[in-house]
Amino acid sequence: MTKSTGRRKEITIETKRTTKILSRRTIVLRPDPSLEAAIDEDAAAAEIELLTDKPETHKEKTTMIRLIKLAVTVLITLAAATATYAAWGDRDFTFGYEGVTHDPETTNCTPLNVALQPDGRFLITGFRTTALGKRIFLRRYLENGLPDLSFGQNGWAQSSASTSAFVHYEGERIVVMNSGKIAVFGVAGGQHAVWMYNANGTSDNAFGTNGRATLSVSTNLARSGIQAAGTNLLLLFSGSASGELLMLNPSGTPQTRWGNAGSVSTGLVGTQRMYRESSTGKILVAGRISGLQKLRVKRFMSNGTADSTFIQYEIGSDEQGYGEWISIEASHLLPLPNEGVLLSYSGIIQGPGHPSFTPHYYKTISVSGSETGGGHIGWAFGNFGAIRSDGKFVTSSDSEGRFWRKSYFAQLNDLEGTPVGMFDGWNLSASIVPAVILPDDRVLVVGKTSVIAMARLTAN
């Protein structure tokens, strides 16, 4: 059937078997005289006859083509998924370019820590090297790794605190308060300091002096941890002398109604780690017993007094029978989904007939202080450790070659095998490669090339 309208001609072809129409096609011809001359009623009739001869064959062929196309689409989708999520720790290709993003505005910046906000955005702190000394920075990024230009000034937090020439200021640890405010724990001119920012990246000038509080804690102690305690801040210091817990109120001064005028001695030495239970306010601290190569986990009540109901868990004997610990330090103290904590630790063991070596262990401890499990990990820890939503332990390590340094990330059920390799050529050891675990168990890792670089690891 042919219909002409001016210089436009349409030919409608119907394929019939008895009185049932099996297919219908409409061919629209553009105004090309040579093309119109080539298609006439006889040609259309011939095509109808051809299709009418074997309607089943035509239908089967069409169906087969559709099935093949569907199969190819499924295979391509599966292949892409397999390539992107082939194994735990692969780069997540849905993030940036092949799983990595770079921030070109961060030349001369060294990242020291990263923290996740509840809305998926994340914060990076550290220092920027300038001609006048190191300067603290806090930068916020969107979930896709791009700078959040609505934060502070073009993505950079702004502090009103004064700085002096040839004096160093560095951000080391971050905590996001329930109010949305952001606290950065670090060093200012050789003193311990905390900077407080509003949620939009401006300086919280009600905190300390113009948004920065300097702390009267011995500089022989290291800055080991920071956590939110309601509207207050809880800080942990550790070192060769007894560690100290310090509670700051919203103005940046010690909370005098807590502990001993705002501070509590941990009674532990060496590297210390802490965890504050959000539901009870109780605080667990892990560290070495003075004069002994043993670790102890202690718990304090929400008011800073010792918790007499908690068994002071201790570990230090060599379970493998290779000798005695000549060095032991806490690496991580992390909350478990089913209550209790995971303590990881490492050090040096030496014994008769055995060379010294550095084993690495983890133990799980109940809310009462009793041991519930553990194992031997077998490779070096970095500063990153986190617990997945399913209870698996994710941690980092590093390996150094002649011209390169790699950071490794692995989860507990993979640790007896080969670690997952990452970031060849980032030139930063795992001891200073910050990372954070995301709510869906993927891991965001921060490193440095000539600028700050970020990668996201898959969660399989």
URLINNOR-V804833 format. One record per residue. PHI is phi in degrees with one decimal (999 if undefined). PSI is psi in degrees with one decimal (999 if undefined). BURIAL is b if it has 9 or more other C-alpha atoms within 8 Angstrom, else e. Layout:
PHI|PSI|BURIAL, PHI|PSI|BURIAL
This chain:
999|127.5|e, -119.9|138.4|e, -132.4|129.2|e, -114.9|139.3|e, -135.7|101.1|e, 63.0|-124.1|e, -97.0|12.3|e, -106.4|130.9|b, -125.6|132.5|b, -118.4|132.8|b, -115.3|119.6|b, -104.0|125.6|b, -112.6|124.3|b, -115.1|132.9|b, -104.0|120.7|b, -120.2|145.4|b, -129.8|117.0|b, 55.5|-120.1|e, -108.4|6.3|e, -97.0|127.0|e, -80.0|119.1|b, -88.0|-30.3|b, -156.8|157.5|e, -144.1|130.1|b, -131.3|141.1|e, -118.7|121.7|e, -101.6|119.0|e, -98.0|121.8|e, -101.3|129.8|b, -73.6|160.0|e, -69.9|73.8|e, -121.2|108.1|e, -55.2|-38.7|e, -66.4|-35.8|e, -72.0|-40.6|e, -63.0|-37.7|b, -67.0|-26.3|e, -81.2|-18.7|e, -113.7|116.2|e, -131.9|-174.0|e, -64.3|-36.5|e, -63.5|-42.3|e, -65.2|-40.7|e, -64.0|-41.9|b, -63.5|-38.7|e, -64.0|-39.2|e, -68.4|-38.7|e, -60.5|-43.4|b, -63.3|-39.7|e, -63.9|-43.5|e, -71.7|-31.3|b, -71.7|-27.1|b, -59.4|-46.8|e, -133.7|70.8|e, -64.5|-36.4|b, -63.8|-41.1|e, -62.2|-42.7|e, -64.1|-43.0|b, -65.6|-43.8|e, -62.6|-39.5|e, -64.4|-43.0|e, -63.1|-43.3|e, -62.3|-42.6|e, -62.6|-40.9|e, -62.7|-41.4|e, -64.3|-40.8|e, -64.6|-41.0|e, -63.4|-43.6|e, -61.3|-42.0|e, -63.1|-43.5|e, -62.8|-42.5|e, -62.4|-42.2|e, -61.4|-43.4|e, -63.0|-44.6|e, -63.0|-40.9|e, -63.8|-43.0|e, -62.1|-45.4|e, -63.8|-40.3|e, -63.7|-40.8|e, -66.0|-41.9|e, -64.3|-40.8|b, -65.2|-40.0|e, -67.1|-37.5|e, -79.7|-35.8|b, -123.0|50.3|b, -69.1|-33.8|b, -156.3|160.4|e, -60.2|137.2|b, 88.9|-3.8|b, -65.0|155.0|b, -66.7|138.0|b, -83.8|105.8|b, -71.1|-5.9|b, -81.5|-1.3|e, -113.0|118.8|b, 60.4|-144.3|b, -103.4|112.2|e, 54.4|37.5|b, 90.1|1.6|b, -130.9|141.3|b, -124.4|152.7|b, -125.3|144.5|e, -108.3|101.4|b, -66.4|-12.2|e, -88.0|8.4|e, -114.6|31.4|e, -58.9|137.7|e, 71.7|9.4|b, -95.8|136.7|b, -115.3|114.7|b, -78.7|136.1|b, -118.9|-19.8|b, -162.1|159.6|b, -138.5|145.0|b, -139.3|147.5|b, -100.1|137.0|b, -91.2|157.8|b, -60.2|-25.9|e, -86.7|6.2|e, 95.5|-18.1|e, -72.1|157.5|b, -136.0|156.8|b, -118.9|141.2|b, -125.6|134.4|b, -126.0|167.1|b, 164.4|-137.6|b, -144.3|151.8|b, -109.3|129.1|b, -83.9|124.2|b, -127.9|174.2|e, -66.8|-20.5|e, -101.3|6.7|e, 120.9|-179.0|b, -76.9|141.8|b, -128.3|131.1|b, -63.1|145.5|b, -136.8|152.5|b, -136.7|120.8|b, -126.9|139.8|b, -113.2|144.3|b, -126.7|150.4|b, -73.8|169.1|b, -59.4|-27.7|e, -86.0|3.1|e, 93.2|-2.0|b, -86.1|147.6|b, -58.3|140.7|b, -88.8|96.4|b, -71.0|-9.3|b, -82.0|-7.0|e, -93.6|124.4|b, 56.5|-126.1|b, -114.2|103.9|b, 55.7|38.1|b, 97.1|-8.2|b, -103.8|129.6|b, -67.9|146.9|b, -114.7|123.9|b, -108.1|142.5|b, -91.1|-4.4|e, -66.7|143.5|e, -74.9|155.1|e, -130.3|153.7|e, -116.5|151.0|e, -66.8|141.4|e, 61.3|28.0|e, -121.3|138.0|b, -94.3|139.5|b, -132.6|122.3|b, -134.9|139.7|b, -96.1|134.0|b, -120.4|-35.5|b, -140.2|149.6|b, -127.3|143.9|b, -139.2|138.8|b, -100.3|121.1|b, -76.4|162.7|b, -61.5|-28.3|e, -75.2|-10.3|e, 97.5|-12.9|e, -66.4|157.2|b, -125.2|124.6|b, -108.3|135.5|b, -118.9|124.9|b, -99.8|127.7|b, -166.9|-148.6|b, -129.3|139.4|b, -132.6|107.0|b, 60.5|37.2|e, 85.8|-2.5|e, -109.6|150.3|b, -65.0|140.0|b, -150.0|155.5|b, -129.2|129.3|b, -102.0|138.7|b, -119.7|132.0|b, -122.9|148.7|b, -72.1|167.4|b, -62.1|-24.5|b, -90.4|4.1|e, 93.4|3.6|b, -88.1|163.5|b, -73.7|134.2|b, -88.0|89.3|b, -73.3|-5.4|b, -79.6|-8.5|e, -101.4|125.9|b, 58.2|-138.2|b, -109.7|108.1|b, 55.2|37.8|b, 94.1|3.7|b, -135.2|132.2|b, -112.6|125.0|b, -94.3|143.2|b, -113.5|138.3|e, -89.0|65.2|e, -121.0|143.7|e, -52.1|132.4|e, -73.2|-5.9|e, -75.9|-13.2|e, -95.4|147.1|b, -96.2|154.2|e, -80.7|109.2|b, -106.9|-23.0|b, -171.8|156.1|b, -144.9|136.1|b, -144.2|151.7|b, -77.3|140.7|b, -129.9|75.2|b, 70.1|-125.0|e, -87.6|-5.1|b, -93.8|171.8|b, -119.9|134.6|b, -109.3|125.4|b, -119.3|145.5|b, -121.9|132.5|b, -119.9|142.8|b, -144.7|161.6|b, 169.2|-157.5|b, -70.3|-26.6|e, -91.1|174.1|b, -59.1|136.1|b, -69.3|170.4|b, -141.4|135.6|b, -100.1|134.1|b, -128.3|130.5|b, -109.2|122.6|b, -106.8|142.1|b, -87.7|176.4|b, -61.0|-15.2|b, -89.3|-5.3|e, 90.9|9.3|b, -106.9|159.6|b, -58.2|139.4|b, -79.7|95.7|b, -65.6|-19.9|e, -83.9|1.8|e, -112.1|133.4|b, 57.4|-136.8|b, -101.0|87.0|e, 57.1|36.3|b, 102.9|-4.0|b, -134.9|156.4|b, -139.9|133.5|b, -79.4|132.9|e, -78.2|-23.3|b, 73.5|11.1|e, -121.7|160.1|b, -127.9|179.6|b, 73.6|-164.7|b, -67.2|127.7|b, -122.6|149.6|b, -130.5|150.8|b, -136.5|160.5|b, -147.6|127.8|b, -104.2|124.9|b, -74.0|118.8|e, -67.0|-30.4|e, -76.9|-35.4|e, -109.5|-20.5|e, 80.5|-0.7|b, -71.2|150.8|b, -122.5|124.9|b, -102.8|138.1|b, -131.3|134.1|b, -117.9|136.8|b, -170.5|-178.6|b, -88.0|145.7|b, -77.8|132.0|b, -58.2|128.4|e, 83.4|-5.0|e, -128.4|151.7|e, -92.3|62.3|b, -134.9|146.9|b, -102.5|148.3|b, -133.7|141.7|b, -110.8|124.3|b, -118.5|158.6|b, -131.1|137.7|b, -115.8|149.2|b, -72.5|170.1|b, -64.0|-20.7|b, -92.0|1.0|e, 98.4|-5.6|b, -83.5|158.6|e, -66.6|143.3|e, -92.9|104.8|e, -72.6|-13.4|e, -84.7|-7.5|e, -97.2|127.6|b, -72.5|120.9|b, -69.9|97.6|b, -67.6|136.4|b, -131.0|145.2|e, -144.9|142.7|e, 178.1|-15.9|b, -76.5|149.0|e, -83.5|109.4|b, -76.4|-16.4|e, -91.3|-8.4|e, 77.4|22.0|e, -90.9|-10.4|b, 146.8|-147.4|b, -118.8|151.0|b, -68.3|127.9|b, -108.2|-5.1|b, -160.9|136.2|e, -151.9|135.6|b, -142.6|148.4|b, -75.7|138.1|b, -105.2|-47.1|b, -145.8|148.6|b, -134.0|107.1|b, -128.4|140.6|b, -73.4|141.4|b, -97.1|150.4|b, -61.6|-31.3|e, -99.8|29.8|e, 76.9|157.7|e, 90.2|-175.5|b, -136.4|161.2|b, -111.3|126.4|b, -108.8|123.1|b, -113.7|147.8|b, -155.8|159.3|b, -150.3|170.8|b, 171.7|-154.0|b, -125.6|132.3|b, -115.9|139.9|b, -141.5|138.8|b, -149.6|168.5|b, -57.8|126.5|e, 76.3|4.4|e, -126.0|131.9|e, -69.2|157.4|e, -68.0|144.7|e, -147.8|170.2|e, -118.5|88.1|b, -78.6|159.9|b, -136.0|128.8|b, -127.0|164.9|b, -137.8|149.5|b, -133.1|144.5|b, -106.5|136.8|b, -126.9|136.5|b, -77.4|173.0|b, -65.8|-19.7|b, -90.1|-11.8|e, 106.9|2.1|b, -90.1|149.5|b, -75.6|135.1|b, -119.3|-5.5|e, 168.1|-176.5|e, 156.2|-176.2|e, -178.2|-178.7|e, -105.2|129.7|e, -94.9|-47.2|b, 92.5|9.4|b, -154.0|162.8|e, -68.5|143.3|b, -87.1|149.4|b, -105.6|-162.3|b, -83.6|-7.8|b, -96.5|133.2|b, -154.4|138.9|b, -154.9|156.9|b, -107.5|125.6|b, -69.3|168.1|b, -63.7|-25.1|b, -92.7|8.3|e, 91.1|-2.7|e, -75.0|144.9|b, -93.5|125.6|b, -111.4|130.9|b, -145.1|177.1|b, -130.3|161.2|b, -153.1|-179.6|b, -145.3|158.8|b, -139.3|135.2|b, -117.2|132.5|e, -111.4|-168.9|e, -69.6|-39.3|e, -120.6|7.3|e, -150.4|166.2|b, -141.1|131.8|b, -113.0|146.4|b, -105.9|138.3|b, -115.7|143.0|b, -130.7|135.0|b, -151.1|161.6|b, -111.7|161.4|b, -52.4|-42.9|b, -74.8|-2.6|e, -108.4|-3.6|b, -71.2|-20.5|b, -79.0|-12.1|e, -101.2|-160.9|e, -74.1|129.7|e, -61.7|156.1|b, -79.6|120.4|b, -80.9|143.7|b, -147.6|149.1|e, 62.1|46.0|e, -59.4|122.7|b, 94.6|4.7|e, -76.4|-13.0|b, 60.8|29.3|b, -132.8|130.8|b, -72.6|162.2|b, -66.7|-18.1|b, -66.5|-18.0|b, -130.0|18.0|b, -93.3|105.5|b, -71.6|153.4|b, -156.5|161.1|b, -148.0|144.9|b, -92.2|135.9|b, -89.9|163.9|b, -58.2|-29.4|e, -90.7|14.0|e, 76.9|1.9|b, -70.5|159.4|b, -117.2|129.5|b, -99.2|123.7|b, -116.7|137.6|b, -116.0|131.8|b, -142.0|-162.4|b, -147.4|131.2|b, -106.2|-118.7|b, -80.9|-16.3|e, -134.9|177.1|b, -70.2|131.8|b, -122.9|145.7|b, -129.7|141.5|b, -132.1|152.4|b, -119.8|131.0|b, -100.5|146.1|b, -71.1|166.1|b, -109.0|1.4|b, -62.8|999|e
